[in-house]
Amino acid sequence: MADNPRVAHRIEHGVLPQWMDVARERREREAAAMNTAPPPPLPPQTLTPPHRTRARGRHRAPSRWCRRRALFHGALSVLGVMIAPVIGAFP
């Protein structure tokens, strides 16, 4: 804010807007309250590992299980096409 020429002029010459006085008082009150208040208690430390969830959403790549299943079905289809003429399933 001090890089603003109007504010810099007012700071140099001592004429400050009312909101700057209010902001300074508020900062002083908050600093005084922070010094007198006891520090907040620390949360208890837990040693449990973080829970990993499976990624979901349309922007995610399919899981490995899905790829294996697709490869398995594709292999069965090709095998069926190769075996069908041998067995005589489609005359």
Gaussian input, Z-matrix of N, CA and C with variables (Angstrom, degrees):
# hf/3-21g

backbone

0 1
 N
 C     1     B1
 C     2     B2     1     A1
 N     3     B3     2     A2     1     D1
 C     4     B4     3     A3     2     D2
 C     5     B5     4     A4     3     D3
 N     6     B6     5     A5     4     D4
 C     7     B7     6     A6     5     D5
 C     8     B8     7     A7     6     D6
 N     9     B9     8     A8     7     D7
 C    10    B10     9     A9     8     D8
 C    11    B11    10    A10     9     D9
 N    12    B12    11    A11    10    D10
 C    13    B13    12    A12    11    D11
 C    14    B14    13    A13    12    D12
 N    15    B15    14    A14    13    D13
 C    16    B16    15    A15    14    D14
 C    17    B17    16    A16    15    D15
 N    18    B18    17    A17    16    D16
 C    19    B19    18    A18    17    D17
 C    20    B20    19    A19    18    D18
 N    21    B21    20    A20    19    D19
 C    22    B22    21    A21    20    D20
 C    23    B23    22    A22    21    D21
 N    24    B24    23    A23    22    D22
 C    25    B25    24    A24    23    D23
 C    26    B26    25    A25    24    D24
 N    27    B27    26    A26    25    D25
 C    28    B28    27    A27    26    D26
 C    29    B29    28    A28    27    D27
 N    30    B30    29    A29    28    D28
 C    31    B31    30    A30    29    D29
 C    32    B32    31    A31    30    D30
 N    33    B33    32    A32    31    D31
 C    34    B34    33    A33    32    D32
 C    35    B35    34    A34    33    D33
 N    36    B36    35    A35    34    D34
 C    37    B37    36    A36    35    D35
 C    38    B38    37    A37    36    D36
 N    39    B39    38    A38    37    D37
 C    40    B40    39    A39    38    D38
 C    41    B41    40    A40    39    D39
 N    42    B42    41    A41    40    D40
 C    43    B43    42    A42    41    D41
 C    44    B44    43    A43    42    D42
 N    45    B45    44    A44    43    D43
 C    46    B46    45    A45    44    D44
 C    47    B47    46    A46    45    D45
 N    48    B48    47    A47    46    D46
 C    49    B49    48    A48    47    D47
 C    50    B50    49    A49    48    D48
 N    51    B51    50    A50    49    D49
 C    52    B52    51    A51    50    D50
 C    53    B53    52    A52    51    D51
 N    54    B54    53    A53    52    D52
 C    55    B55    54    A54    53    D53
 C    56    B56    55    A55    54    D54
 N    57    B57    56    A56    55    D55
 C    58    B58    57    A57    56    D56
 C    59    B59    58    A58    57    D57
 N    60    B60    59    A59    58    D58
 C    61    B61    60    A60    59    D59
 C    62    B62    61    A61    60    D60
 N    63    B63    62    A62    61    D61
 C    64    B64    63    A63    62    D62
 C    65    B65    64    A64    63    D63
 N    66    B66    65    A65    64    D64
 C    67    B67    66    A66    65    D65
 C    68    B68    67    A67    66    D66
 N    69    B69    68    A68    67    D67
 C    70    B70    69    A69    68    D68
 C    71    B71    70    A70    69    D69
 N    72    B72    71    A71    70    D70
 C    73    B73    72    A72    71    D71
 C    74    B74    73    A73    72    D72
 N    75    B75    74    A74    73    D73
 C    76    B76    75    A75    74    D74
 C    77    B77    76    A76    75    D75
 N    78    B78    77    A77    76    D76
 C    79    B79    78    A78    77    D77
 C    80    B80    79    A79    78    D78
 N    81    B81    80    A80    79    D79
 C    82    B82    81    A81    80    D80
 C    83    B83    82    A82    81    D81
 N    84    B84    83    A83    82    D82
 C    85    B85    84    A84    83    D83
 C    86    B86    85    A85    84    D84
 N    87    B87    86    A86    85    D85
 C    88    B88    87    A87    86    D86
 C    89    B89    88    A88    87    D87
 N    90    B90    89    A89    88    D88
 C    91    B91    90    A90    89    D89
 C    92    B92    91    A91    90    D90
 N    93    B93    92    A92    91    D91
 C    94    B94    93    A93    92    D92
 C    95    B95    94    A94    93    D93
 N    96    B96    95    A95    94    D94
 C    97    B97    96    A96    95    D95
 C    98    B98    97    A97    96    D96
 N    99    B99    98    A98    97    D97
 C   100   B100    99    A99    98    D98
 C   101   B101   100   A100    99    D99
 N   102   B102   101   A101   100   D100
 C   103   B103   102   A102   101   D101
 C   104   B104   103   A103   102   D102
 N   105   B105   104   A104   103   D103
 C   106   B106   105   A105   104   D104
 C   107   B107   106   A106   105   D105
 N   108   B108   107   A107   106   D106
 C   109   B109   108   A108   107   D107
 C   110   B110   109   A109   108   D108
 N   111   B111   110   A110   109   D109
 C   112   B112   111   A111   110   D110
 C   113   B113   112   A112   111   D111
 N   114   B114   113   A113   112   D112
 C   115   B115   114   A114   113   D113
 C   116   B116   115   A115   114   D114
 N   117   B117   116   A116   115   D115
 C   118   B118   117   A117   116   D116
 C   119   B119   118   A118   117   D117
 N   120   B120   119   A119   118   D118
 C   121   B121   120   A120   119   D119
 C   122   B122   121   A121   120   D120
 N   123   B123   122   A122   121   D121
 C   124   B124   123   A123   122   D122
 C   125   B125   124   A124   123   D123
 N   126   B126   125   A125   124   D124
 C   127   B127   126   A126   125   D125
 C   128   B128   127   A127   126   D126
 N   129   B129   128   A128   127   D127
 C   130   B130   129   A129   128   D128
 C   131   B131   130   A130   129   D129
 N   132   B132   131   A131   130   D130
 C   133   B133   132   A132   131   D131
 C   134   B134   133   A133   132   D132
 N   135   B135   134   A134   133   D133
 C   136   B136   135   A135   134   D134
 C   137   B137   136   A136   135   D135
 N   138   B138   137   A137   136   D136
 C   139   B139   138   A138   137   D137
 C   140   B140   139   A139   138   D138
 N   141   B141   140   A140   139   D139
 C   142   B142   141   A141   140   D140
 C   143   B143   142   A142   141   D141
 N   144   B144   143   A143   142   D142
 C   145   B145   144   A144   143   D143
 C   146   B146   145   A145   144   D144
 N   147   B147   146   A146   145   D145
 C   148   B148   147   A147   146   D146
 C   149   B149   148   A148   147   D147
 N   150   B150   149   A149   148   D148
 C   151   B151   150   A150   149   D149
 C   152   B152   151   A151   150   D150
 N   153   B153   152   A152   151   D151
 C   154   B154   153   A153   152   D152
 C   155   B155   154   A154   153   D153
 N   156   B156   155   A155   154   D154
 C   157   B157   156   A156   155   D155
 C   158   B158   157   A157   156   D156
 N   159   B159   158   A158   157   D157
 C   160   B160   159   A159   158   D158
 C   161   B161   160   A160   159   D159
 N   162   B162   161   A161   160   D160
 C   163   B163   162   A162   161   D161
 C   164   B164   163   A163   162   D162
 N   165   B165   164   A164   163   D163
 C   166   B166   165   A165   164   D164
 C   167   B167   166   A166   165   D165
 N   168   B168   167   A167   166   D166
 C   169   B169   168   A168   167   D167
 C   170   B170   169   A169   168   D168
 N   171   B171   170   A170   169   D169
 C   172   B172   171   A171   170   D170
 C   173   B173   172   A172   171   D171
 N   174   B174   173   A173   172   D172
 C   175   B175   174   A174   173   D173
 C   176   B176   175   A175   174   D174
 N   177   B177   176   A176   175   D175
 C   178   B178   177   A177   176   D176
 C   179   B179   178   A178   177   D177
 N   180   B180   179   A179   178   D178
 C   181   B181   180   A180   179   D179
 C   182   B182   181   A181   180   D180
 N   183   B183   182   A182   181   D181
 C   184   B184   183   A183   182   D182
 C   185   B185   184   A184   183   D183
 N   186   B186   185   A185   184   D184
 C   187   B187   186   A186   185   D185
 C   188   B188   187   A187   186   D186
 N   189   B189   188   A188   187   D187
 C   190   B190   189   A189   188   D188
 C   191   B191   190   A190   189   D189
 N   192   B192   191   A191   190   D190
 C   193   B193   192   A192   191   D191
 C   194   B194   193   A193   192   D192
 N   195   B195   194   A194   193   D193
 C   196   B196   195   A195   194   D194
 C   197   B197   196   A196   195   D195
 N   198   B198   197   A197   196   D196
 C   199   B199   198   A198   197   D197
 C   200   B200   199   A199   198   D198
 N   201   B201   200   A200   199   D199
 C   202   B202   201   A201   200   D200
 C   203   B203   202   A202   201   D201
 N   204   B204   203   A203   202   D202
 C   205   B205   204   A204   203   D203
 C   206   B206   205   A205   204   D204
 N   207   B207   206   A206   205   D205
 C   208   B208   207   A207   206   D206
 C   209   B209   208   A208   207   D207
 N   210   B210   209   A209   208   D208
 C   211   B211   210   A210   209   D209
 C   212   B212   211   A211   210   D210
 N   213   B213   212   A212   211   D211
 C   214   B214   213   A213   212   D212
 C   215   B215   214   A214   213   D213
 N   216   B216   215   A215   214   D214
 C   217   B217   216   A216   215   D215
 C   218   B218   217   A217   216   D216
 N   219   B219   218   A218   217   D217
 C   220   B220   219   A219   218   D218
 C   221   B221   220   A220   219   D219
 N   222   B222   221   A221   220   D220
 C   223   B223   222   A222   221   D221
 C   224   B224   223   A223   222   D222
 N   225   B225   224   A224   223   D223
 C   226   B226   225   A225   224   D224
 C   227   B227   226   A226   225   D225
 N   228   B228   227   A227   226   D226
 C   229   B229   228   A228   227   D227
 C   230   B230   229   A229   228   D228
 N   231   B231   230   A230   229   D229
 C   232   B232   231   A231   230   D230
 C   233   B233   232   A232   231   D231
 N   234   B234   233   A233   232   D232
 C   235   B235   234   A234   233   D233
 C   236   B236   235   A235   234   D234
 N   237   B237   236   A236   235   D235
 C   238   B238   237   A237   236   D236
 C   239   B239   238   A238   237   D237
 N   240   B240   239   A239   238   D238
 C   241   B241   240   A240   239   D239
 C   242   B242   241   A241   240   D240
 N   243   B243   242   A242   241   D241
 C   244   B244   243   A243   242   D242
 C   245   B245   244   A244   243   D243
 N   246   B246   245   A245   244   D244
 C   247   B247   246   A246   245   D245
 C   248   B248   247   A247   246   D246
 N   249   B249   248   A248   247   D247
 C   250   B250   249   A249   248   D248
 C   251   B251   250   A250   249   D249
 N   252   B252   251   A251   250   D250
 C   253   B253   252   A252   251   D251
 C   254   B254   253   A253   252   D252
 N   255   B255   254   A254   253   D253
 C   256   B256   255   A255   254   D254
 C   257   B257   256   A256   255   D255
 N   258   B258   257   A257   256   D256
 C   259   B259   258   A258   257   D257
 C   260   B260   259   A259   258   D258
 N   261   B261   260   A260   259   D259
 C   262   B262   261   A261   260   D260
 C   263   B263   262   A262   261   D261
 N   264   B264   263   A263   262   D262
 C   265   B265   264   A264   263   D263
 C   266   B266   265   A265   264   D264
 N   267   B267   266   A266   265   D265
 C   268   B268   267   A267   266   D266
 C   269   B269   268   A268   267   D267
 N   270   B270   269   A269   268   D268
 C   271   B271   270   A270   269   D269
 C   272   B272   271   A271   270   D270

   B1=1.4289
   B2=1.5277
   B3=1.3180
   B4=1.4621
   B5=1.5291
   B6=1.3202
   B7=1.4679
   B8=1.5345
   B9=1.3269
   B10=1.4532
   B11=1.5311
   B12=1.3426
   B13=1.4716
   B14=1.5299
   B15=1.3238
   B16=1.4682
   B17=1.5229
   B18=1.3305
   B19=1.4566
   B20=1.5225
   B21=1.3270
   B22=1.4678
   B23=1.5281
   B24=1.3201
   B25=1.4677
   B26=1.5202
   B27=1.3249
   B28=1.4643
   B29=1.5250
   B30=1.3347
   B31=1.4660
   B32=1.5316
   B33=1.3332
   B34=1.4622
   B35=1.5295
   B36=1.3170
   B37=1.4622
   B38=1.5228
   B39=1.3105
   B40=1.4542
   B41=1.5145
   B42=1.3005
   B43=1.4591
   B44=1.5215
   B45=1.3181
   B46=1.4534
   B47=1.5188
   B48=1.2984
   B49=1.4623
   B50=1.5286
   B51=1.3212
   B52=1.4592
   B53=1.5205
   B54=1.3351
   B55=1.4603
   B56=1.5264
   B57=1.3581
   B58=1.4630
   B59=1.5289
   B60=1.3375
   B61=1.4648
   B62=1.5231
   B63=1.3212
   B64=1.4651
   B65=1.5236
   B66=1.3204
   B67=1.4655
   B68=1.5245
   B69=1.3370
   B70=1.4532
   B71=1.5258
   B72=1.3323
   B73=1.4623
   B74=1.5289
   B75=1.3154
   B76=1.4649
   B77=1.5239
   B78=1.3357
   B79=1.4657
   B80=1.5240
   B81=1.3291
   B82=1.4645
   B83=1.5263
   B84=1.3401
   B85=1.4672
   B86=1.5216
   B87=1.3306
   B88=1.4635
   B89=1.5285
   B90=1.3264
   B91=1.4685
   B92=1.5218
   B93=1.3370
   B94=1.4662
   B95=1.5255
   B96=1.3089
   B97=1.4669
   B98=1.5229
   B99=1.3164
   B100=1.4600
   B101=1.5243
   B102=1.3362
   B103=1.4622
   B104=1.5253
   B105=1.3319
   B106=1.4591
   B107=1.5222
   B108=1.3086
   B109=1.4600
   B110=1.5333
   B111=1.3506
   B112=1.4674
   B113=1.5274
   B114=1.3111
   B115=1.4725
   B116=1.5236
   B117=1.3246
   B118=1.4670
   B119=1.5275
   B120=1.3371
   B121=1.4704
   B122=1.5244
   B123=1.3167
   B124=1.4563
   B125=1.5214
   B126=1.3173
   B127=1.4628
   B128=1.5304
   B129=1.3205
   B130=1.4705
   B131=1.5276
   B132=1.3175
   B133=1.4616
   B134=1.5251
   B135=1.2957
   B136=1.4557
   B137=1.5165
   B138=1.3172
   B139=1.4524
   B140=1.5266
   B141=1.3259
   B142=1.4559
   B143=1.5214
   B144=1.3244
   B145=1.4627
   B146=1.5325
   B147=1.3137
   B148=1.4560
   B149=1.5212
   B150=1.3172
   B151=1.4586
   B152=1.5206
   B153=1.3164
   B154=1.4617
   B155=1.5177
   B156=1.2840
   B157=1.4563
   B158=1.5127
   B159=1.2877
   B160=1.4541
   B161=1.5275
   B162=1.3048
   B163=1.4559
   B164=1.5276
   B165=1.3040
   B166=1.4602
   B167=1.5236
   B168=1.2817
   B169=1.4536
   B170=1.5108
   B171=1.3013
   B172=1.4550
   B173=1.5171
   B174=1.3090
   B175=1.4593
   B176=1.5187
   B177=1.3110
   B178=1.4642
   B179=1.5261
   B180=1.2996
   B181=1.4603
   B182=1.5254
   B183=1.3169
   B184=1.4663
   B185=1.5265
   B186=1.3075
   B187=1.4604
   B188=1.5266
   B189=1.3165
   B190=1.4652
   B191=1.5255
   B192=1.3417
   B193=1.4536
   B194=1.5193
   B195=1.3080
   B196=1.4637
   B197=1.5315
   B198=1.3242
   B199=1.4668
   B200=1.5221
   B201=1.3264
   B202=1.4646
   B203=1.5170
   B204=1.3121
   B205=1.4714
   B206=1.5279
   B207=1.3324
   B208=1.4616
   B209=1.5284
   B210=1.3311
   B211=1.4687
   B212=1.5292
   B213=1.3180
   B214=1.4509
   B215=1.5281
   B216=1.3247
   B217=1.4676
   B218=1.5300
   B219=1.3300
   B220=1.4620
   B221=1.5247
   B222=1.3295
   B223=1.4680
   B224=1.5217
   B225=1.3409
   B226=1.4633
   B227=1.5237
   B228=1.3276
   B229=1.4649
   B230=1.5222
   B231=1.3331
   B232=1.4659
   B233=1.5223
   B234=1.3215
   B235=1.4581
   B236=1.5236
   B237=1.3180
   B238=1.4602
   B239=1.5149
   B240=1.3237
   B241=1.4770
   B242=1.5041
   B243=1.3327
   B244=1.4538
   B245=1.5264
   B246=1.3260
   B247=1.4667
   B248=1.5259
   B249=1.3193
   B250=1.4704
   B251=1.5411
   B252=1.3384
   B253=1.4695
   B254=1.5270
   B255=1.3044
   B256=1.4661
   B257=1.5265
   B258=1.3174
   B259=1.4765
   B260=1.5329
   B261=1.2777
   B262=1.4540
   B263=1.5187
   B264=1.2986
   B265=1.4587
   B266=1.5171
   B267=1.3297
   B268=1.4641
   B269=1.5343
   B270=1.3344
   B271=1.4772
   B272=1.4976
   A1=110.89
   A2=117.15
   A3=120.35
   A4=111.50
   A5=118.22
   A6=119.57
   A7=111.24
   A8=118.24
   A9=122.20
   A10=107.41
   A11=119.52
   A12=120.81
   A13=113.35
   A14=117.30
   A15=119.14
   A16=111.18
   A17=115.65
   A18=119.54
   A19=110.20
   A20=117.62
   A21=120.65
   A22=110.35
   A23=117.38
   A24=121.03
   A25=110.60
   A26=116.57
   A27=119.94
   A28=111.27
   A29=116.82
   A30=119.52
   A31=109.80
   A32=117.12
   A33=120.25
   A34=112.12
   A35=116.75
   A36=120.82
   A37=113.02
   A38=118.39
   A39=120.58
   A40=115.99
   A41=120.32
   A42=121.82
   A43=107.15
   A44=116.75
   A45=121.52
   A46=109.80
   A47=118.25
   A48=119.87
   A49=110.75
   A50=115.76
   A51=121.23
   A52=111.72
   A53=118.30
   A54=120.36
   A55=111.13
   A56=117.63
   A57=119.36
   A58=110.46
   A59=117.11
   A60=119.78
   A61=110.50
   A62=116.67
   A63=120.98
   A64=110.04
   A65=117.59
   A66=121.33
   A67=110.64
   A68=117.64
   A69=121.04
   A70=110.54
   A71=117.44
   A72=120.81
   A73=111.08
   A74=116.05
   A75=119.49
   A76=110.38
   A77=117.10
   A78=119.90
   A79=111.57
   A80=116.58
   A81=119.92
   A82=111.08
   A83=117.15
   A84=119.98
   A85=110.95
   A86=117.92
   A87=120.86
   A88=111.13
   A89=117.52
   A90=120.19
   A91=110.37
   A92=116.55
   A93=119.86
   A94=110.30
   A95=117.45
   A96=120.80
   A97=110.52
   A98=117.54
   A99=120.55
   A100=111.00
   A101=116.57
   A102=119.94
   A103=111.76
   A104=117.93
   A105=120.20
   A106=112.65
   A107=118.42
   A108=121.04
   A109=109.91
   A110=116.52
   A111=117.94
   A112=110.15
   A113=117.47
   A114=119.28
   A115=109.80
   A116=117.89
   A117=120.33
   A118=110.46
   A119=117.13
   A120=119.03
   A121=110.91
   A122=115.02
   A123=120.46
   A124=109.96
   A125=118.43
   A126=119.81
   A127=110.23
   A128=117.31
   A129=119.09
   A130=110.48
   A131=115.00
   A132=120.64
   A133=109.62
   A134=116.24
   A135=120.91
   A136=108.75
   A137=115.62
   A138=120.72
   A139=112.13
   A140=117.47
   A141=119.77
   A142=109.20
   A143=117.20
   A144=119.17
   A145=109.47
   A146=117.51
   A147=119.31
   A148=110.85
   A149=115.79
   A150=121.41
   A151=109.28
   A152=116.16
   A153=120.39
   A154=108.56
   A155=116.26
   A156=121.17
   A157=108.97
   A158=114.23
   A159=119.81
   A160=109.20
   A161=117.05
   A162=121.23
   A163=109.83
   A164=114.73
   A165=119.72
   A166=109.17
   A167=115.53
   A168=120.60
   A169=110.88
   A170=115.39
   A171=120.29
   A172=112.09
   A173=117.99
   A174=120.11
   A175=112.33
   A176=117.54
   A177=120.71
   A178=110.22
   A179=116.31
   A180=121.55
   A181=109.11
   A182=118.29
   A183=120.40
   A184=110.89
   A185=115.67
   A186=119.66
   A187=110.77
   A188=116.08
   A189=120.87
   A190=110.39
   A191=115.89
   A192=119.68
   A193=110.12
   A194=117.18
   A195=121.72
   A196=109.93
   A197=117.21
   A198=120.12
   A199=111.15
   A200=117.19
   A201=120.38
   A202=110.73
   A203=115.97
   A204=119.96
   A205=110.08
   A206=117.13
   A207=120.48
   A208=110.65
   A209=117.60
   A210=120.29
   A211=111.34
   A212=116.59
   A213=120.70
   A214=110.95
   A215=117.32
   A216=120.13
   A217=111.49
   A218=116.43
   A219=118.92
   A220=111.41
   A221=116.94
   A222=120.64
   A223=110.78
   A224=117.67
   A225=120.00
   A226=111.71
   A227=116.64
   A228=119.86
   A229=111.15
   A230=116.43
   A231=120.36
   A232=110.05
   A233=116.75
   A234=120.56
   A235=110.73
   A236=117.53
   A237=121.37
   A238=112.03
   A239=116.91
   A240=120.54
   A241=110.47
   A242=118.86
   A243=121.61
   A244=111.97
   A245=116.97
   A246=120.29
   A247=111.64
   A248=119.39
   A249=122.41
   A250=112.25
   A251=120.99
   A252=118.46
   A253=112.37
   A254=117.32
   A255=120.29
   A256=109.83
   A257=116.71
   A258=119.18
   A259=110.57
   A260=116.84
   A261=119.66
   A262=111.58
   A263=117.75
   A264=120.69
   A265=111.44
   A266=117.78
   A267=120.46
   A268=107.47
   A269=117.32
   A270=119.02
   A271=114.30
   D1=-29.80
   D2=-179.24
   D3=-67.79
   D4=-17.72
   D5=178.45
   D6=-79.13
   D7=-9.21
   D8=174.17
   D9=-74.49
   D10=126.34
   D11=-175.23
   D12=-62.59
   D13=-34.98
   D14=179.56
   D15=-66.32
   D16=-45.14
   D17=-179.54
   D18=-67.77
   D19=-39.97
   D20=178.56
   D21=-60.93
   D22=-40.65
   D23=178.87
   D24=-64.28
   D25=-43.40
   D26=-179.64
   D27=-67.27
   D28=-36.49
   D29=178.60
   D30=-66.92
   D31=-41.33
   D32=179.64
   D33=-65.18
   D34=-40.10
   D35=-173.74
   D36=-95.65
   D37=-0.71
   D38=172.99
   D39=87.22
   D40=-0.58
   D41=179.30
   D42=-96.36
   D43=105.58
   D44=-178.05
   D45=-111.60
   D46=144.76
   D47=175.66
   D48=-66.67
   D49=158.18
   D50=-175.34
   D51=-63.07
   D52=-34.20
   D53=-176.97
   D54=-66.56
   D55=-27.14
   D56=178.36
   D57=-70.62
   D58=-36.94
   D59=175.90
   D60=-65.47
   D61=-42.06
   D62=179.95
   D63=-64.44
   D64=-41.95
   D65=-179.74
   D66=-65.39
   D67=-40.35
   D68=178.75
   D69=-64.26
   D70=-43.87
   D71=178.31
   D72=-62.88
   D73=-40.42
   D74=179.94
   D75=-64.70
   D76=-42.91
   D77=177.53
   D78=-61.80
   D79=-40.84
   D80=178.72
   D81=-64.66
   D82=-42.01
   D83=178.25
   D84=-63.83
   D85=-42.89
   D86=179.51
   D87=-65.42
   D88=-37.84
   D89=178.28
   D90=-66.57
   D91=-40.09
   D92=178.58
   D93=-66.97
   D94=-39.28
   D95=179.45
   D96=-67.54
   D97=-35.75
   D98=179.27
   D99=-68.53
   D100=-33.68
   D101=-179.02
   D102=-74.33
   D103=-31.15
   D104=-177.09
   D105=-90.06
   D106=-24.02
   D107=-177.26
   D108=-77.21
   D109=141.19
   D110=176.17
   D111=-68.68
   D112=151.90
   D113=-179.88
   D114=-66.04
   D115=146.75
   D116=-179.79
   D117=-66.03
   D118=146.32
   D119=179.98
   D120=-67.61
   D121=147.30
   D122=179.10
   D123=-78.13
   D124=144.19
   D125=178.24
   D126=-68.33
   D127=151.09
   D128=179.30
   D129=-65.50
   D130=142.46
   D131=-179.11
   D132=-83.47
   D133=126.93
   D134=176.63
   D135=-113.74
   D136=145.97
   D137=-177.79
   D138=-105.55
   D139=16.77
   D140=179.50
   D141=-76.78
   D142=138.86
   D143=178.81
   D144=-70.44
   D145=152.68
   D146=179.28
   D147=-66.25
   D148=144.15
   D149=-178.69
   D150=-78.89
   D151=122.86
   D152=179.53
   D153=-94.35
   D154=128.50
   D155=177.85
   D156=-109.47
   D157=156.09
   D158=178.99
   D159=-75.16
   D160=135.32
   D161=-179.07
   D162=-67.51
   D163=134.17
   D164=179.02
   D165=-129.54
   D166=159.63
   D167=177.17
   D168=128.01
   D169=159.12
   D170=-177.23
   D171=-72.12
   D172=-24.13
   D173=-177.93
   D174=-84.53
   D175=-1.31
   D176=-179.51
   D177=-91.94
   D178=153.56
   D179=176.12
   D180=-75.10
   D181=149.86
   D182=177.31
   D183=-61.04
   D184=152.52
   D185=-178.60
   D186=-71.31
   D187=167.30
   D188=-179.90
   D189=-65.82
   D190=-34.23
   D191=-179.90
   D192=-61.16
   D193=-39.61
   D194=-179.82
   D195=-65.94
   D196=-40.65
   D197=178.81
   D198=-65.45
   D199=-42.36
   D200=178.96
   D201=-63.08
   D202=-40.35
   D203=179.89
   D204=-64.43
   D205=-41.83
   D206=178.98
   D207=-64.72
   D208=-41.55
   D209=177.72
   D210=-64.39
   D211=-39.57
   D212=178.91
   D213=-62.77
   D214=-46.29
   D215=179.73
   D216=-67.36
   D217=-36.41
   D218=176.97
   D219=-64.88
   D220=-41.67
   D221=178.75
   D222=-64.71
   D223=-39.75
   D224=177.44
   D225=-64.49
   D226=-38.04
   D227=179.02
   D228=-64.14
   D229=-45.60
   D230=179.54
   D231=-64.07
   D232=-41.65
   D233=178.30
   D234=-62.59
   D235=-40.61
   D236=178.06
   D237=-63.91
   D238=-40.48
   D239=178.41
   D240=-65.52
   D241=-35.82
   D242=-179.40
   D243=-75.26
   D244=-33.98
   D245=-175.33
   D246=-86.38
   D247=-26.62
   D248=-174.62
   D249=-55.89
   D250=-45.37
   D251=179.34
   D252=-67.98
   D253=-29.08
   D254=-179.35
   D255=-69.24
   D256=-42.06
   D257=-178.37
   D258=-79.22
   D259=-22.30
   D260=-177.54
   D261=84.93
   D262=30.62
   D263=-178.20
   D264=-70.19
   D265=-33.00
   D266=-179.83
   D267=-121.60
   D268=95.66
   D269=-176.51
   D270=-71.58

